[in-house]
Amino acid sequence: MAASASRLNQLEQMHQQDPRDVFIHYALAMELSSLGRLSESLSVFKAVIAEHSDYSAAYFMCGRAMEQMDKRREAGDMYRAGISAARRTGDEHAAGEMQAALDALA
């Protein structure tokens, strides 16, 4: 747990130093999710998406966190938005993964 807290602190500091770095912002959301802090991770994933609407991985992981929180309808909406973002950027692999996740919700 101490290593995770340390990693979280490091990511928070890196994000404060460079708030425009999408990878650091995304990594912060992933770390929060891995620590089980799903509500916080959702907020960060949504911020990543708001600032970087083409970052398809954020949609996918945000949808996964929503599923873990039993927010299935919201997860479906997030996957659909992510599929659009992935297709906009030509990332058919990401679009396929989110389509599979969406199909699994049905």
Order of alpha helices (4+ residues) and beta strands (2+ residues): alpha-alpha-alpha-alpha-alpha-alpha
